[in-house]
Amino acid sequence: MNDLLPEQIGRWQHVESVLREVAGRYGYREIRTPIVERTELFKRSIGEQTDIVEKEMYTFVDNNGESLTLRPEATASTVRAGNEHGLLYNQTQRLWYAGPMFRHERPQKGRYRQFHQFGIEALGWSGPEIETEVIAVGERLWRTLGLEGLTLEINTLGSESGRQAFRDALKGYLEKFKDDLDPDSQRRLEKNPLRILDSKVASTRAILEEAPTLYSFLGQEEQEHFERLQDLLQAAGIRYSVNPHLVRGLDYYTGFVFEWVTDMLGAQSAVCAGGRYDGLVEQLGGRAVPAAGFACGLERLIELVSLGSQDAHSVAPDIFLISMEKALDRHGVKIAETLRDNRLDVVFSFAAGSLKKQLKRADASGAAVAVIVDGEFVQSDVITVKPLRGQGEQASISFGELSPFVKKILNIEA
C-alpha cells in the first residue's frame, strides 16, 4: 500500500486533469463503479487460469456467505454496469474511468498492491477505425503530458478458430522443451498454452523466440483488418512495431492487442495496454457487442512525468495572510473570507512571531503574495501587500481594492 502526501498531490491532480481533458476531447464520458464486486465477475471475465485470478485477487466471504473481491481491474466492472443499466442495448458508448485497483503482487517501483488506473472503453464499434481512435487517445495523452521514450507494440490474436489452431501448434512446439520451462509455464502448457507467451521468465522467453507466431494462423479477413489498422495508424502519424508474442494477460481479449512500453521504469516496462474484447459483453450476460479499450497505471505514468519534468505542480495558495497581533485576528478572518469570496486561495497564519519569521513561513508555503494586517488597518483600513515571486514591489492598499489588486498581480481576471 502507498500513501500520497500533500507535496505529491499537485502532480497527481495535473495528470488527472490531463486525462480528463483528453478523454473528453474524443467524446468519452466518465463512469464510476464499485470497488467491491462479486468474485464470479472477474473469474468469468479475466479468466481462471490467469495470474490475476489464481494468485493476485483480494477475495473474502461476507456475512451473507457471498464471495466478494476488491476489483483488480475495471473493464469487467464497466461492462457489467453497461449491461445492468441498459447502456449497451442498441447503443454505442465511449466511457472512461479512473480509480484504485487491488492486486496481491510483489511491490516494486511503480507497482503497489493498491494502485490506480485510468482507462477508456469504446463499446459498439467493430472496425479498425475505433481501434485507431483508442490508440490516438493514448498518443495524445503522452504528448500533452510531455512524455518521451514510450514505444507502441501491437499484435492481433485473430479469430477463435485461428487461435485454436495456433494454440495446438504452440503446445506441440513447447512440449519439446517442457522440462526447461518455468513451473508456471509447465502447468499452463496443459490448461492454456497461450498464457505462456506472457511469461516474464528469461529462460522461457528464450524458448519462445523460435515458437510459431499467431500471424501465421490469421485468416484473410483478420489479415486485412490488421493491415487496415496499420494503414490508419500510419495516416495518424502514430509510430508502432509489431510484436508477434504480445497476447496480454487477460483472457477476454479477442483480436487487436497493444502495449506502450518503456525502458525507464526497470522491469515494469508496460505503462499502458489494451485491445479488443468483442466477446466480453455477451459473456457477462448482455447481447453481443464489439468493444475495445485500454488501461494505464497512474503510479507508473506519474513516475514517468516526474522523470521528465522538474516542475512539481505543487498545490500552493495564492495568498499567505499574516496578522501581526492576536488582537487583529478577528480582522484577519474577515479579510481572508472576503478574499475567498473573490475566488482566491488563502492560508491564514495563526502563528506568532516577527514579520521576518512570518515572511519566511509565507515563502515556504509557496504562496504568490503575502497580505499583512497590522495596526494601520484599524486606523485607516489599509493593508500591506507583498509580492513573493518577483511580481512587483510591496504596496499599501485599501481593503476595498485588495481583491482586484491581488488578482492583477496574479494575472487573474477580476
C-alpha positions in Angstrom: 0.0 0.0 0.0 1.2 3.5 -0.6 0.3 6.9 0.8 0.1 10.0 -1.4 1.4 13.0 0.6 0.4 16.6 0.1 3.5 17.6 -1.8 2.7 14.8 -4.3 -0.9 15.6 -4.9 -0.2 18.6 -7.2 1.4 16.3 -9.8 -1.4 13.7 -9.5 -4.0 16.4 -10.0 -2.2 17.7 -13.0 -2.0 14.3 -14.6 -5.7 13.5 -13.7 -6.8 16.8 -15.3 -5.0 16.0 -18.5 -6.5 12.5 -18.6 -10.0 14.0 -18.1 -9.4 16.7 -20.7 -8.1 14.4 -23.4 -10.8 11.8 -22.9 -13.4 14.5 -23.2 -11.9 15.8 -26.4 -12.7 12.4 -28.0 -16.2 12.3 -26.6 -15.6 9.8 -23.7 -17.8 10.2 -20.6 -16.8 9.2 -17.0 -18.3 6.1 -15.4 -17.8 5.1 -11.7 -18.2 1.6 -10.5 -17.9 -0.1 -7.0 -14.5 -1.0 -5.6 -16.0 -4.3 -4.4 -17.6 -6.7 -6.9 -18.8 -10.3 -6.8 -15.8 -12.6 -7.3 -17.6 -14.5 -10.1 -17.4 -11.4 -12.3 -13.6 -11.5 -12.5 -13.4 -15.2 -12.8 -15.7 -15.1 -15.8 -14.1 -12.1 -17.5 -10.4 -12.2 -16.7 -10.0 -16.0 -16.8 -9.5 -18.6 -14.1 -6.1 -19.6 -15.5 -4.6 -16.0 -15.3 -2.2 -14.9 -12.7 -4.6 -12.2 -11.5 -7.4 -14.7 -10.6 -5.1 -17.5 -9.5 -2.7 -15.5 -7.3 -3.4 -11.8 -7.1 -7.0 -11.1 -6.2 -8.1 -9.9 -2.7 -11.1 -12.1 -2.1 -13.2 -12.6 1.0 -16.6 -14.0 2.1 -19.0 -11.5 3.6 -21.5 -12.1 6.4 -24.1 -13.5 4.0 -21.6 -16.1 2.7 -21.1 -14.3 -0.7 -17.6 -14.3 -2.2 -16.5 -10.7 -2.9 -13.4 -9.3 -4.5 -11.6 -5.9 -4.4 -11.6 -5.1 -8.1 -8.2 -5.9 -9.8 -9.2 -4.0 -13.0 -12.2 -2.0 -14.2 -13.1 -3.2 -17.7 -15.3 -6.1 -16.4 -17.0 -3.7 -13.9 -17.7 -1.2 -16.7 -19.2 -3.9 -18.9 -21.2 -5.2 -16.0 -22.6 -1.8 -15.3 -23.4 -1.2 -19.0 -25.4 -4.5 -19.1 -27.3 -3.8 -15.9 -28.2 -0.2 -16.8 -29.1 -0.8 -20.5 -26.2 1.4 -21.7 -25.2 -1.1 -24.4 -28.7 -2.1 -25.8 -28.7 -0.8 -29.4 -26.3 1.9 -28.4 -22.6 2.9 -28.7 -20.7 4.2 -25.7 -17.4 5.9 -25.1 -16.6 5.7 -21.4 -13.6 6.4 -19.2 -12.9 5.6 -15.6 -10.2 6.3 -13.0 -9.7 4.9 -9.5 -8.0 2.4 -7.2 -7.5 -1.3 -8.1 -6.1 -4.1 -5.9 -3.7 -7.0 -6.7 -1.6 -9.0 -4.4 1.7 -8.6 -6.3 5.3 -8.2 -5.1 5.6 -4.4 -4.6 8.3 -2.8 -6.8 9.0 0.5 -8.4 5.8 2.0 -9.8 3.7 -1.0 -8.8 1.8 -1.4 -5.5 -0.9 -3.7 -4.1 -3.3 -0.8 -4.2 -2.7 1.1 -7.4 -4.7 3.5 -9.6 -5.7 3.0 -13.2 -7.2 5.2 -15.9 -8.9 3.6 -18.8 -11.2 4.1 -21.7 -13.8 1.7 -23.2 -15.3 2.1 -26.7 -18.3 -0.2 -27.0 -20.4 -0.8 -30.1 -17.8 -0.4 -32.9 -16.2 -3.3 -34.8 -13.8 -1.8 -37.3 -10.1 -0.8 -37.1 -11.2 2.9 -37.1 -12.2 2.7 -33.4 -9.0 0.8 -32.6 -7.1 3.7 -34.2 -9.0 6.2 -32.1 -8.3 4.3 -28.9 -4.6 4.3 -29.8 -4.8 8.0 -30.7 -6.2 8.9 -27.3 -3.2 7.3 -25.7 -0.8 9.1 -28.0 -2.4 12.4 -27.3 -2.1 11.8 -23.6 1.6 11.2 -23.8 2.1 14.3 -26.0 0.0 16.5 -23.7 2.0 15.3 -20.6 5.3 15.8 -22.4 6.3 12.2 -22.2 9.0 10.7 -24.4 10.6 7.2 -24.7 7.3 5.3 -25.0 7.1 2.6 -27.7 3.8 1.3 -29.0 3.8 -2.5 -29.7 0.8 -4.1 -31.4 -0.4 -7.6 -32.4 -3.5 -9.4 -33.4 -5.0 -12.6 -31.8 -7.1 -13.3 -34.9 -10.3 -15.4 -34.8 -11.2 -18.1 -32.3 -10.6 -20.8 -34.9 -7.2 -19.3 -35.8 -6.3 -19.1 -32.1 -7.2 -22.7 -31.6 -5.0 -23.8 -34.4 -2.2 -21.6 -33.1 -2.8 -23.0 -29.6 -2.3 -26.5 -30.9 0.9 -25.6 -32.8 2.3 -23.7 -29.9 1.6 -26.6 -27.5 3.3 -29.0 -29.9 6.4 -26.8 -30.1 6.6 -26.2 -26.3 6.1 -29.9 -25.5 9.7 -30.5 -26.8 11.0 -28.1 -24.1 8.6 -29.0 -21.3 11.4 -29.8 -18.8 13.1 -26.5 -19.5 10.0 -24.3 -18.9 9.5 -22.5 -15.6 6.9 -24.2 -13.3 4.1 -21.8 -14.1 4.5 -22.4 -17.8 4.7 -26.2 -17.3 1.3 -26.0 -15.6 -0.2 -23.7 -18.3 1.0 -26.0 -21.1 -1.9 -28.3 -20.5 -4.6 -25.7 -19.5 -3.9 -22.6 -21.6 -0.6 -22.6 -23.5 -1.2 -19.0 -24.8 -0.6 -17.8 -21.3 3.0 -18.9 -21.7 3.6 -16.2 -24.2 3.0 -13.7 -21.3 5.8 -15.3 -19.2 8.5 -12.9 -17.9 11.0 -15.7 -17.1 14.1 -15.2 -19.2 14.7 -19.0 -19.9 11.1 -19.4 -21.1 11.3 -16.2 -23.2 14.4 -17.6 -24.9 12.5 -20.8 -25.8 9.7 -18.7 -27.2 12.0 -16.9 -29.7 11.6 -19.8 -32.2 8.0 -20.6 -31.4 5.2 -20.3 -34.0 3.5 -16.9 -34.3 -0.1 -16.1 -34.3 0.1 -14.1 -37.5 0.8 -17.3 -39.5 -2.7 -18.6 -38.4 -4.7 -15.5 -39.4 -7.5 -15.8 -42.0 -7.7 -13.4 -44.9 -10.3 -11.2 -43.1 -8.2 -10.9 -40.0 -5.1 -10.1 -42.0 -6.9 -7.4 -44.0 -8.3 -6.0 -40.7 -4.8 -5.8 -39.2 -3.3 -4.3 -42.3 -6.1 -1.7 -42.4 -5.4 -0.8 -38.8 -1.7 -0.3 -39.6 -2.5 1.9 -42.5 -4.8 4.1 -40.3 -2.1 4.3 -37.6 0.4 5.5 -40.3 -2.2 8.0 -41.6 -2.5 9.3 -38.0 1.3 9.7 -37.7 1.5 7.1 -34.9 4.7 5.0 -34.8 4.4 1.4 -33.8 6.1 -2.0 -34.0 4.5 -5.5 -34.4 5.3 -7.8 -31.5 4.2 -11.3 -32.6 4.4 -12.7 -29.0 2.2 -10.0 -27.4 -1.0 -11.6 -26.1 -1.9 -9.6 -22.9 -2.6 -11.2 -19.5 -6.4 -11.2 -19.6 -8.4 -13.9 -21.3 -11.2 -11.6 -22.6 -9.0 -10.2 -25.5 -10.2 -11.4 -28.9 -8.4 -9.5 -31.7 -6.1 -6.5 -31.7 -3.9 -6.0 -28.6 -1.3 -3.4 -27.8 1.1 -2.1 -25.2 3.1 1.1 -24.7 6.4 0.1 -23.1 9.4 2.0 -21.8 12.9 1.1 -20.5 12.8 3.9 -18.0 11.0 2.1 -15.2 13.1 -1.0 -14.7 11.4 -4.4 -15.1 7.9 -3.0 -15.2 8.1 -1.9 -18.9 4.4 -1.7 -19.8 2.8 1.7 -19.0 -0.5 1.3 -20.8 -2.1 -1.7 -22.5 -5.4 -2.8 -24.1 -7.0 -4.3 -27.1 -10.3 -5.6 -28.5 -12.7 -7.8 -26.4 -15.7 -8.5 -28.6 -17.0 -11.4 -26.5 -17.0 -9.9 -23.0 -20.3 -8.1 -23.1 -22.2 -11.3 -24.1 -20.0 -13.4 -21.7 -21.3 -11.2 -18.8 -24.9 -11.5 -19.8 -25.6 -8.9 -22.4 -26.1 -9.0 -26.2 -23.0 -9.4 -28.3 -21.3 -6.0 -28.6 -17.9 -5.3 -30.1 -15.6 -3.3 -27.8 -12.0 -2.0 -27.4 -10.1 -0.1 -24.8 -7.1 0.4 -22.7 -5.9 0.9 -19.1 -2.8 2.6 -17.8 -1.3 2.5 -14.3 -1.2 6.0 -12.9 1.7 5.4 -10.5 3.9 4.4 -13.4 2.6 7.2 -15.6 3.3 9.8 -12.9 6.7 8.3 -12.3 7.5 9.0 -16.0 6.1 12.5 -15.7 8.4 13.1 -12.7 11.4 11.8 -14.6 10.8 14.1 -17.5 10.0 17.3 -15.5 11.3 19.2 -12.5 8.0 21.1 -12.2 6.4 19.7 -9.1 2.9 21.0 -9.9 2.7 21.9 -6.3 -0.6 23.0 -4.8 0.2 26.4 -3.3 -2.2 29.1 -2.1 -2.5 32.5 -3.8 -2.2 34.4 -0.5 -0.4 33.9 2.8 -2.2 36.1 5.3 -0.3 37.4 8.3 -1.8 39.0 11.4 0.8 40.9 13.3 -1.1 40.8 16.6 -3.6 38.4 18.2 -6.0 41.3 18.7 -6.1 41.7 14.9 -7.1 38.1 14.2 -10.8 39.0 14.0 -10.0 41.5 11.2 -7.8 38.9 9.5 -10.6 36.3 9.5 -12.9 38.9 7.8 -10.2 39.8 5.2 -9.5 36.1 4.5 -13.1 35.3 3.9 -13.6 38.3 1.6 -10.6 37.2 -0.5 -12.0 33.6 -0.7 -15.4 35.1 -1.7 -13.4 36.5 -4.7 -12.1 33.1 -5.6 -8.7 33.5 -4.2 -6.9 30.7 -2.2 -5.8 32.0 1.2 -3.8 30.4 4.0 -4.1 32.3 7.3 -1.0 32.1 9.5 -2.2 31.9 13.1 1.4 31.6 14.4 3.0 34.3 16.4 6.4 35.7 15.6 8.3 38.6 14.0 7.4 39.9 10.5 10.7 38.3 9.2 9.8 34.9 10.6 6.2 35.2 9.2 7.5 36.1 5.7 9.8 33.0 5.8 6.7 30.9 6.5 4.9 32.7 3.7 7.7 31.9 1.3 7.9 28.3 2.4 4.1 27.9 1.7 4.6 28.6 -2.0 2.1 31.5 -1.9 2.5 34.2 -4.5 1.5 37.1 -2.2 1.7 37.9 1.4 -1.1 40.1 2.9 -0.1 41.7 6.2 -2.6 43.0 8.6 -1.2 45.4 11.3 -2.3 48.4 13.3 -2.6 50.6 10.3 -5.7 48.6 9.2 -7.6 49.5 12.3 -6.7 53.2 11.9 -7.1 53.7 8.1 -8.5 50.4 6.5 -5.1 49.9 4.8 -3.5 46.5 4.2 0.1 45.7 3.2 0.6 43.5 0.1 4.0 42.0 -0.5 4.6 40.0 -3.8 6.8 37.0 -3.0 7.7 35.8 -6.5 9.2 38.9 -8.1 5.8 40.3 -9.4 6.5 43.8 -8.2 7.1 46.0 -5.1 5.3 46.0 -1.7 2.3 48.3 -1.6 -0.3 49.6 0.8 -3.8 49.0 -0.4 -7.3 49.9 0.9 -9.4 46.9 2.0 -11.9 47.6 -0.8 -9.2 47.4 -3.5 -7.5 44.4 -2.1 -9.0 41.6 -4.1 -8.7 43.3 -7.6 -5.1 44.4 -6.7 -4.1 40.8 -5.8 -5.8 39.4 -8.9 -3.8 41.9 -11.1 -0.6 40.7 -9.5 -1.6 37.0 -10.2 -2.8 37.8 -13.7 -6.3 36.7 -12.8 -9.3 38.4 -14.5 -11.2 40.5 -12.0 
